[in-house]
Every structure is written in structure tokens, then in C-alpha cells.
Amino acid sequence: MIAAVLKLNDNQAFWARSLRGILESPKATIGLVACLFLILAAAFGPYLVPQNPYDLAAIDFFDARLPPMSESMNGTLYLLGTDGQGRDMLSAMVYGLRTSMGVGLFAGVVALGVGTALGLAAAYFGGRIDTLIMRLVDLMLGFPTILVALMLLALLGQGVWKVVLALVIVQWAQFARAVRAAALVERGKEYVEAAASLGLSKPRILFGHMLPNCLPPIIVIGTLQIANAISAEATLSFLGIGLPITEPSLGLLIANGYQTLLSGQYWISVYPGLLLLALVFSINIVGDRLREVLNPRLAER
């Protein structure tokens, strides 16, 4: 009971220290506020925007390419204008934000789980298992992420789950290498030897004792890799091989208007591009600050 209470207090202190470290930096605080705002917009925005941009009955083709602050023939105000299909850009961006964040977050979490398990196994067991896992990691990291994702989606085809699978395959190696490096340090400590001498099972030693002490690098890498997953998904959708037209993300919204970007209809691509930039930039700022807070060497500077 006492051990459980102490562990709970340690977890609370860890998260409190992380949050305090973020709030001490004005830049990171702005990034955190922006992240929270975009998360809330993705979660509740579709219930607040005036139009479901993927409901064909709600779209009027005669409202296509209206500039920002225009009114339709029936009096509907389009704050950010409309795209080539007559969809309200504000509504389309909110729905696209939800899709992009959902795909990036889910792919990042799954890749984190796979990479963490393999990294812990490589560090703890060593030998042939370590060699096999790390050679796979080297193989995956030896190719550009987008190139591998393009090849996978060319074989798998379009679809949300296929994009998630492709992103997991290209991202797990980053987590595995980082977790293995942290776990190798923990493996030689006395608490691991004590747990093994008590006859605890290997999964309990790995996930119950070593994993909590490897959390700082996992959190930092996970935050940055979620931003990378969102960027990769947007790139794939922009190229037309990511998500289907029925479930467009910010990348596909940008692709819908880039051909008319220089003809004066800038809002079709620029506004989704700015939203994507704000999302990725704010996540990277928070992740970079977490790296400084959770790394004692950087925190001392």
C-alpha cells in the first residue's frame, strides 16, 4: 500500500514538474495553449460549424470559390470563403483537422507501443534478439520516411487504416532506438537485479519497473513523432495517395486549391496550410521544451 502511494506521488511530481517546466517558457506556453485549442476545435468543432462539408445535400456548386466574408444567394456567410466544390472552408478545415489529428495521434500511439516493446526487449535480453531488432531498426531508418510510406500505400491502396499502418511501419524504429538506449542504462541498475532475484516475471520487470524509468525520452519522442505523423499524412494526402476524397484531411484540402494559388484564389490552399503549420509547429514547440525539461543536462544550461 505504501509503495503504491509513493509511486502515485512520484507520478504526480513527474507530471507537475513537466507542466511547470513548460509554463516557465512563454514560447512553450503559447504552443501548449495552441495545441489545446486545436484539440478542442477538432473534438467539438464539427458540432459548431455551419456546414457539414461532406454532405452533398448541403453543398451548392454555385457557391464555388467565393472569397472570404462572402454571402451566398441564400444569405449564408462564408467567413473563410469556399473551395472549388462550394464547401465552406471553415467547416472543411475543422473536419480536416479532426481527420489529420486522429490519424496522426493514433498512428503515433501504436508506433510508440510497438517500438517501446521491441526496444525494451532488445535492451533486456541482448544477444541475438538485440542484434535482430536493431538491424531491423537500422534497415527502417536507412530509408526516407515518405519513400517507404509511398511504397506501402502503392501496394495497400487508399484508406484511413492503411495510412495508419504505413505510418506505424515507418515510425516504430524511432521509438525502438530511443527506448533501447534508455533501457540499457536502467538494465544495469540494482533494482532490476533485485526484481530478477525475487523471481518476478520478465514482462513485469520490463513493463512494471524498467518502463516507468524510461518515460522521459518516450514522452519527448512520442510528442515529436505525432507531429511527424501528421506532416507525413498531410504529404501523402497532398500527393493523392493518402486518405480518400470522402475523408479528406488538411493535406487534401491544400491540394484542392494549389493549382489556383497564383490566380487570386489563395484562400483555398493558404488557410488549410496555415492551420497545418500552426498544428505541427505548436506540437514541436511543446516537444522541444519537454526535451529540455526532462533532460537534466539541458535543464542545467
ChimeraX attribute file (.defattr): number of C-alpha atoms within 10 A of each C-alpha:
attribute: neighborCount
match mode: 1-to-1
recipient: residues
	/A:1	6
	/A:2	7
	/A:3	8
	/A:4	9
	/A:5	10
	/A:6	11
	/A:7	12
	/A:8	12
	/A:9	11
	/A:10	12
	/A:11	13
	/A:12	12
	/A:13	12
	/A:14	15
	/A:15	11
	/A:16	12
	/A:17	14
	/A:18	18
	/A:19	15
	/A:20	13
	/A:21	18
	/A:22	24
	/A:23	15
	/A:24	11
	/A:25	13
	/A:26	10
	/A:27	14
	/A:28	22
	/A:29	20
	/A:30	16
	/A:31	24
	/A:32	21
	/A:33	13
	/A:34	18
	/A:35	20
	/A:36	14
	/A:37	13
	/A:38	21
	/A:39	17
	/A:40	12
	/A:41	18
	/A:42	21
	/A:43	16
	/A:44	13
	/A:45	19
	/A:46	20
	/A:47	13
	/A:48	10
	/A:49	16
	/A:50	14
	/A:51	17
	/A:52	18
	/A:53	23
	/A:54	16
	/A:55	10
	/A:56	11
	/A:57	8
	/A:58	12
	/A:59	17
	/A:60	13
	/A:61	14
	/A:62	12
	/A:63	22
	/A:64	17
	/A:65	22
	/A:66	24
	/A:67	20
	/A:68	18
	/A:69	12
	/A:70	17
	/A:71	15
	/A:72	16
	/A:73	10
	/A:74	6
	/A:75	8
	/A:76	13
	/A:77	15
	/A:78	21
	/A:79	16
	/A:80	19
	/A:81	25
	/A:82	27
	/A:83	23
	/A:84	16
	/A:85	16
	/A:86	19
	/A:87	26
	/A:88	27
	/A:89	27
	/A:90	22
	/A:91	24
	/A:92	24
	/A:93	26
	/A:94	27
	/A:95	24
	/A:96	25
	/A:97	28
	/A:98	24
	/A:99	21
	/A:100	27
	/A:101	25
	/A:102	19
	/A:103	22
	/A:104	25
	/A:105	20
	/A:106	18
	/A:107	26
	/A:108	27
	/A:109	17
	/A:110	18
	/A:111	27
	/A:112	26
	/A:113	15
	/A:114	17
	/A:115	26
	/A:116	27
	/A:117	20
	/A:118	24
	/A:119	28
	/A:120	28
	/A:121	21
	/A:122	25
	/A:123	25
	/A:124	22
	/A:125	12
	/A:126	14
	/A:127	10
	/A:128	10
	/A:129	15
	/A:130	19
	/A:131	12
	/A:132	12
	/A:133	20
	/A:134	20
	/A:135	12
	/A:136	13
	/A:137	22
	/A:138	13
	/A:139	11
	/A:140	18
	/A:141	16
	/A:142	9
	/A:143	11
	/A:144	10
	/A:145	18
	/A:146	16
	/A:147	10
	/A:148	16
	/A:149	23
	/A:150	19
	/A:151	12
	/A:152	18
	/A:153	19
	/A:154	12
	/A:155	10
	/A:156	13
	/A:157	16
	/A:158	18
	/A:159	17
	/A:160	17
	/A:161	13
	/A:162	17
	/A:163	28
	/A:164	23
	/A:165	20
	/A:166	22
	/A:167	29
	/A:168	24
	/A:169	20
	/A:170	22
	/A:171	26
	/A:172	27
	/A:173	26
	/A:174	22
	/A:175	27
	/A:176	27
	/A:177	23
	/A:178	19
	/A:179	28
	/A:180	25
	/A:181	17
	/A:182	21
	/A:183	23
	/A:184	18
	/A:185	13
	/A:186	19
	/A:187	19
	/A:188	11
	/A:189	11
	/A:190	10
	/A:191	14
	/A:192	18
	/A:193	12
	/A:194	12
	/A:195	15
	/A:196	14
	/A:197	9
	/A:198	9
	/A:199	9
	/A:200	12
	/A:201	11
	/A:202	14
	/A:203	13
	/A:204	13
	/A:205	20
	/A:206	19
	/A:207	15
	/A:208	12
	/A:209	15
	/A:210	23
	/A:211	19
	/A:212	12
	/A:213	15
	/A:214	22
	/A:215	16
	/A:216	19
	/A:217	19
	/A:218	21
	/A:219	17
	/A:220	22
	/A:221	21
	/A:222	20
	/A:223	22
	/A:224	19
	/A:225	26
	/A:226	26
	/A:227	22
	/A:228	20
	/A:229	27
	/A:230	28
	/A:231	20
	/A:232	21
	/A:233	32
	/A:234	26
	/A:235	20
	/A:236	21
	/A:237	25
	/A:238	21
	/A:239	13
	/A:240	15
	/A:241	19
	/A:242	30
	/A:243	27
	/A:244	15
	/A:245	14
	/A:246	9
	/A:247	15
	/A:248	24
	/A:249	31
	/A:250	32
	/A:251	28
	/A:252	26
	/A:253	25
	/A:254	25
	/A:255	19
	/A:256	17
	/A:257	20
	/A:258	17
	/A:259	13
	/A:260	14
	/A:261	15
	/A:262	9
	/A:263	8
	/A:264	9
	/A:265	21
	/A:266	16
	/A:267	23
	/A:268	28
	/A:269	23
	/A:270	16
	/A:271	19
	/A:272	26
	/A:273	19
	/A:274	12
	/A:275	17
	/A:276	24
	/A:277	12
	/A:278	16
	/A:279	23
	/A:280	20
	/A:281	16
	/A:282	24
	/A:283	23
	/A:284	22
	/A:285	21
	/A:286	24
	/A:287	25
	/A:288	17
	/A:289	24
	/A:290	23
	/A:291	21
	/A:292	18
	/A:293	21
	/A:294	19
	/A:295	14
	/A:296	10
	/A:297	9
	/A:298	10
	/A:299	13
	/A:300	8
	/A:301	6
